[in-house]
Amino acid sequence: MSKVLIIGAGGVSSVAVHKMAMNNAIFTDIHLASRTKAKCDAIAQSVKSRTGVDISTYEIDAEEVPALTRLIKQIQPKLVVNLALPYQDLPIMDACLEAGVNYLDTANYEPKDEAKFEYSWQWAYQEKFREKGLMALLGSGFDPGVTSVFAMWLKKHKLETIRQLDILDCNGGDHGQAFATNFNPEINIREVTAPARHWANGEWVETPALTIRQQFEFDEVGQKNMYLMYHEELESLSKFLPELERARFWMTFGDEYIKHLTVLQNVGMTGIEPITYQGKDIIPLQFLAAVLPKPETLGETTKGKTNIGDIATGDARDGSGEKTFYIYNICDHEDANAETGNQAVSYTTGVPAMVGAAMMLTGKWAGEGVFNMEQFDPDPFLEMLGNNGLPWQVKELAGPLEF
Ligand code: NDP
């Protein structure tokens, strides 16, 4: 039915491309381009051996807008799925506008020289996409992505209002390495070392990074320490759920991860200001990322499960007063790897990227302009997500989190 072009060939892209090939009634013609063509070819080879589907591959630097525009015009896809890095969001959106093609991504734009991510830069493209009759869907991963759709599902089916929301991201996986990140190390460390921020009574409250810690018992994972963090869906949720009195995001980290990160930070290895080394300017964090294990190599060794979901409190739709619901997905690292050759963090991002793309290509989610996940019907998205390896469950809790 539709031709699609995916940009980027890391772990998330690998999962999304495998899953598109498994849904080849929707994704009839799949093209994959990235900075290193060999990585595209490796994904194409794995997809061919697992599904029998052929993928066309290309080399492209997505920051070269004229070259990317030429490639998009040559392929003429219905949709460009951006699974490169947040730095490439704006150039890829520019090329899509120039070539007249719809756009999807999984992470919001972040300038290279400033560890700051927010939707403002991409929301500013609203009129440009609308005028051209094109659609851009932002943040169709798990978090951001499914966590927003989960909130909207609770709002549609269970709660009239959501006054309190906690998003809990637990990775109970063990990759057997002293220190490694489960997605792009540079982006991951920029996110984790940024100050924490949560939404409280109409304003942002900022606290130093990794200072507020709580314990939580995660289903099928066990008790874990989780830390208050800022995460990009808090920005779109506070916009699309104006009744929110409090919204927080928590992520689990093991003691070893925190110990290594603290040392790396203390010695300056996580900095993003260039330093001169042997006459050459280098960015310490980029150098660190180059020596850390590549996330796409962790699939073979990672054991355990992820558990990511939302706890929401508000007035019940059935008039029974204040209620709290917990909606979450559990994903097994080894199962994810057996199916696509990638661990669960790439899997839980790549599957919703495929589902978001399917929503756009089938017209179940449609519009002109720039959209967030909260703006569409959660039902068809969650139905397809559940049928494609990420089933979810809903529980009623006695009340909101006590901390
Ligand atoms: P990886 O680093 O594994 O892959 C990124 C890919 O993008 C690499 O193949 C890289 O090429 C390619 N790339 C980088 N720069 C360019 C460029 N200028 N032109 C073309 N290609 C380029 O990242 P992940 O797969 O882990 O993550 C992909 C995206 O998913 C990121 O934006 C990340 O933030 C997002 N993400 C979202 C999550 C969510 O739940 N919403 C969770 C996890 C990740 P090369 O191989 O040459 O370096």
Residues whose N, C-alpha, C, O or C-beta is under 5 A from the ligand:
A	BS01	NDP	G8 A9 G10 G11 V12 S13 S34 R35 T36 K39 I60 D61 A62 E63 L83 A84 L85 P86 T106 A107 G141 F142 D143 P144 G145 F183 N184 I187 V345 T349
